């Protein structure tokens, strides 16, 4: 069963092929809704390719995670260090459903920008 952290780390690892990373964690019929907008697996793939071109480093800190069979819920902090020096800090709340192979079929998430000071977990 895939977790979001495992998926994000693989998706954004430049040493792994994008297609192999997506196939490992996301079902063929995968759809994602972020802040109200739906995308399909093809658009998701294209977004990951573009992000990899811009990204230098990613850090994911899982704050809460609930895993019950095919249902999955999680909250994490993510820091994206871009090649141009920009730092993006977000808090992500998501609900997902996985197939019988443990790959995500659907993810619905809300993201919010947060300051670096908000990243003190405890």
ZALO-561274 format. One record per residue (C-alpha): residue number from 0; residue in one letter; x, y, z. Coordinates in steps of 0.2 Angstrom, whole numbers, plus 5000, padded with zeros to 4 digits. Layout:
! ZALO-561274
+-----+--------+------+-------+------+
| num | residu | east | north |   up |
+-----+--------+------+-------+------+
| NUM |      a |    X |     Y |    Z |
...
+-----+--------+------+-------+------+
END
This chain:
! ZALO-561274
+-----+--------+------+-------+------+
| num | residu | east | north |   up |
+-----+--------+------+-------+------+
|   0 |      x | 5000 |  5000 | 5000 |
|   1 |      x | 5007 |  5017 | 4995 |
|   2 |      x | 5008 |  5032 | 5006 |
|   3 |      x | 5008 |  5049 | 5000 |
|   4 |      x | 5026 |  5052 | 5007 |
|   5 |      x | 5032 |  5037 | 4997 |
|   6 |      x | 5024 |  5043 | 4982 |
|   7 |      x | 5030 |  5061 | 4983 |
|   8 |      x | 5048 |  5055 | 4986 |
|   9 |      x | 5048 |  5043 | 4971 |
|  10 |      x | 5039 |  5055 | 4960 |
|  11 |      x | 5051 |  5069 | 4963 |
|  12 |      x | 5067 |  5058 | 4963 |
|  13 |      x | 5076 |  5063 | 4947 |
|  14 |      x | 5085 |  5046 | 4947 |
|  15 |      x | 5068 |  5037 | 4944 |
|  16 |      x | 5059 |  5037 | 4928 |
|  17 |      x | 5043 |  5047 | 4930 |
|  18 |      x | 5032 |  5034 | 4922 |
|  19 |      x | 5039 |  5020 | 4933 |
|  20 |      x | 5036 |  5031 | 4949 |
|  21 |      x | 5018 |  5035 | 4943 |
|  22 |      x | 5014 |  5017 | 4939 |
|  23 |      x | 5021 |  5011 | 4956 |
|  24 |      x | 5009 |  5022 | 4966 |
|  25 |      x | 4994 |  5027 | 4955 |
|  26 |      x | 4981 |  5017 | 4946 |
|  27 |      x | 4978 |  5019 | 4927 |
|  28 |      x | 4961 |  5028 | 4931 |
|  29 |      x | 4969 |  5039 | 4944 |
|  30 |      x | 4961 |  5057 | 4946 |
|  31 |      x | 4966 |  5071 | 4958 |
|  32 |      x | 4957 |  5086 | 4964 |
|  33 |      x | 4968 |  5100 | 4971 |
|  34 |      x | 4959 |  5115 | 4978 |
|  35 |      x | 4943 |  5111 | 4969 |
|  36 |      x | 4951 |  5107 | 4951 |
|  37 |      x | 4951 |  5090 | 4944 |
|  38 |      x | 4965 |  5083 | 4933 |
|  39 |      x | 4967 |  5066 | 4926 |
|  40 |      x | 4983 |  5054 | 4926 |
|  41 |      x | 4990 |  5062 | 4909 |
|  42 |      x | 4989 |  5080 | 4917 |
|  43 |      x | 4996 |  5073 | 4933 |
|  44 |      x | 5011 |  5065 | 4923 |
|  45 |      x | 5014 |  5082 | 4914 |
|  46 |      x | 5014 |  5092 | 4930 |
|  47 |      x | 5027 |  5080 | 4938 |
|  48 |      x | 5038 |  5082 | 4923 |
|  49 |      x | 5037 |  5101 | 4924 |
|  50 |      x | 5040 |  5101 | 4942 |
|  51 |      x | 5055 |  5090 | 4941 |
|  52 |      x | 5063 |  5102 | 4929 |
|  53 |      x | 5061 |  5117 | 4941 |
|  54 |      x | 5064 |  5107 | 4958 |
|  55 |      x | 5080 |  5106 | 4967 |
|  56 |      x | 5075 |  5097 | 4983 |
|  57 |      x | 5059 |  5092 | 4992 |
|  58 |      x | 5055 |  5088 | 5010 |
|  59 |      x | 5039 |  5080 | 5017 |
|  60 |      x | 5034 |  5079 | 5035 |
|  61 |      x | 5019 |  5068 | 5039 |
|  62 |      x | 5009 |  5076 | 5053 |
|  63 |      x | 4994 |  5064 | 5053 |
|  64 |      x | 4990 |  5048 | 5043 |
|  65 |      x | 4975 |  5037 | 5044 |
|  66 |      x | 4975 |  5021 | 5033 |
|  67 |      x | 4960 |  5010 | 5033 |
|  68 |      x | 4959 |  4997 | 5019 |
|  69 |      x | 4957 |  5007 | 5003 |
|  70 |      x | 4953 |  5023 | 5012 |
|  71 |      x | 4967 |  5035 | 5016 |
|  72 |      x | 4969 |  5052 | 5024 |
|  73 |      x | 4984 |  5062 | 5028 |
|  74 |      x | 4991 |  5079 | 5032 |
|  75 |      x | 5008 |  5084 | 5029 |
|  76 |      x | 5020 |  5099 | 5027 |
|  77 |      x | 5030 |  5100 | 5011 |
|  78 |      x | 5045 |  5111 | 5007 |
|  79 |      x | 5050 |  5113 | 4989 |
|  80 |      x | 5067 |  5121 | 4986 |
|  81 |      x | 5066 |  5127 | 4968 |
|  82 |      x | 5082 |  5128 | 4957 |
|  83 |      x | 5079 |  5147 | 4956 |
|  84 |      x | 5081 |  5148 | 4975 |
|  85 |      x | 5062 |  5150 | 4978 |
|  86 |      x | 5056 |  5141 | 4993 |
|  87 |      x | 5038 |  5135 | 4994 |
|  88 |      x | 5031 |  5129 | 5010 |
|  89 |      x | 5013 |  5121 | 5010 |
|  90 |      x | 5002 |  5112 | 5022 |
|  91 |      x | 4992 |  5098 | 5013 |
|  92 |      x | 4976 |  5090 | 5019 |
|  93 |      x | 4970 |  5075 | 5008 |
|  94 |      x | 4959 |  5060 | 5007 |
|  95 |      x | 4962 |  5046 | 4995 |
|  96 |      x | 4956 |  5029 | 4989 |
|  97 |      x | 4967 |  5015 | 4983 |
|  98 |      x | 4964 |  5000 | 4973 |
|  99 |      x | 4967 |  4982 | 4978 |
| 100 |      x | 4986 |  4983 | 4973 |
| 101 |      x | 4988 |  4998 | 4985 |
| 102 |      x | 4989 |  5011 | 4971 |
| 103 |      x | 4980 |  5028 | 4972 |
| 104 |      x | 4964 |  5029 | 4962 |
| 105 |      x | 4958 |  5046 | 4968 |
| 106 |      x | 4966 |  5059 | 4979 |
| 107 |      x | 4956 |  5075 | 4984 |
| 108 |      x | 4967 |  5088 | 4993 |
| 109 |      x | 4967 |  5106 | 4999 |
| 110 |      x | 4984 |  5115 | 5000 |
| 111 |      x | 4988 |  5131 | 5009 |
| 112 |      x | 5004 |  5141 | 5009 |
| 113 |      x | 5012 |  5143 | 5026 |
| 114 |      x | 5027 |  5152 | 5033 |
| 115 |      x | 5043 |  5143 | 5037 |
| 116 |      x | 5039 |  5147 | 5056 |
| 117 |      x | 5024 |  5136 | 5054 |
| 118 |      x | 5035 |  5121 | 5051 |
| 119 |      x | 5039 |  5119 | 5069 |
| 120 |      x | 5030 |  5102 | 5073 |
| 121 |      x | 5027 |  5098 | 5091 |
+-----+--------+------+-------+------+
END
